[in-house]
């Protein structure tokens, strides 16, 4: 018999890493190539969103996640058919929690080579144009709007 723990939890975090001047860190996924995103990750079954966000910052960038800010925003989106086998057969969507992480300035990061092949720091307008997912675009736009308000 297959247990729920044999599948991935359909809950994740999106962490926008940025400077005070709104230069934003984007990572290019190893698969599919050309898919640019902010830091993301799936929650382990016993993990809180805050713990997952902190873990993913460390794993995907090598940065210490001091000052991680919960945006108190959640999005639900459909899991693409290519990825559904990772989840229980009855799961069709994922719940994503949004976090922001401000660093003092543009800096080098240490990529997890099994997950990402490149990184860029881009001004927020260019980052909005480059990211692949709609929730990532919305998160960047939300950050931009909060600074211009």
N, C-alpha and C positions, 0 to 999 in steps of 0.2 A: 504494500500500500504506500502511496506517495503522500508525504506530509507537507503541510504548507511551508515549513521551513526549508524544504527542498527547492522552493522557488524564490525568486527575488521579491522583495517587498515593493509594492507599487506606490512608493513614496520617496521623494527625492528633495534635494536642495539645489538652489541656484545661488551662487555667491558672486556678486559683481565686485571685483577688486579695482579700486580707482585711487587716484591721487587727489589732493585738494583742488587742483586745476582741472579735474575731470578727464585726465588721461586714463584710459581703461585697458586692463589686461585682457587679452583674448588668447585662447589656446586652440590650436588646430588638432582635431582628433586624428588618431592613427587610422581609424576606420569609421566612417568613410572619409577619405582625404578631401580637403577643401571645406570641411564642416568646422566653422569657427564658432567658439562659444566662450562664455565665462566659465568659471569653476563650477562643476556639477558633480553630483554623486547620489547614489542610492542609499537610503537608510538601511542599516542592518536591522534585524527583527527586534532587538532589545534596545535600540538606539533612539535618542531624542533628535529632533531636527538640529538643535544647537550643537550637539556633540558631533553630528555628521558634518555640519558646515565647518567646524573647526578641524576635524579629521581630514576632510577633503582639501582644505587650504594647505595643510601640511603635506599631504600626499602628492598633490598636483603642482605645488609651487615651491615647496620647501620653506615657505614663510611661516613665522609664528603668528597664530591668529589672534593676537591681542587687539581688542577693540572691535570685534565682530558685532555687527548691529542687525538685529532681527527687524525686518521691514514690516512685519505683521501683515504680510500679503501671501496668499495662497492661490495657486492656479491649478485647475484640473485640465488635463489634455489627453487625447486618445494615444494609446501606445501604438506605434507603427507596426504593421503586420510582420515586418522583418525581425522585430524584437519580442514579439508576443510569447514565443516559446520559453523565454526566461521566466515567465510569470505563470501563475496558476491558470488553468484553462478558462475559468470564469472571469478573469481580470481583463478589462478592456481599456482602463484609463489609469493615469498616474496623478498623484497629488504632489505638487511642487511647492516648497517653502522658499521664500526670497530673503536673502541676507545681503548686506553691504559690508565691505571691508576696505577702509581707507588706509593707505600707506602714505608716508610723507612725500615720496617722490618715486619716479620711474626707477625700477631696479631690475637686476637680473633675477631670474627664477630658475629653479631646478625642476625640469619636467619629469613626469613618470613616463619613460619611453614606451611602455606597453599601452599607454592611453593617449599620449599627445606627442606630436612630432615637431611642433614649432610654437612660438609665442610672439605676440606683438603688443606694443603699447600704442594705442590710437586715441586721438581726441574723441570725445564722446559722440560727436556727429558721425565720424567715420566708423566708429564701433557699431553704432546703430545700423548703419548700412551693411556692415560685414557679417554680423552674426546670422546664423542659420535659422534659429527658432523664434517664433513670434513672442513667446514669453520672455526670452532674453532681450528682444527689441523693446518690449514693454517695460522691462526692469530698467534698462538703460534710459529710456525716455522718462520714466518716473524720477530717476535720479537727476536728470537734466532739468526737469520741470521744478523739482524741489529746490534747486539751487538758483533758479531764475525768479522764484516767487518772492 
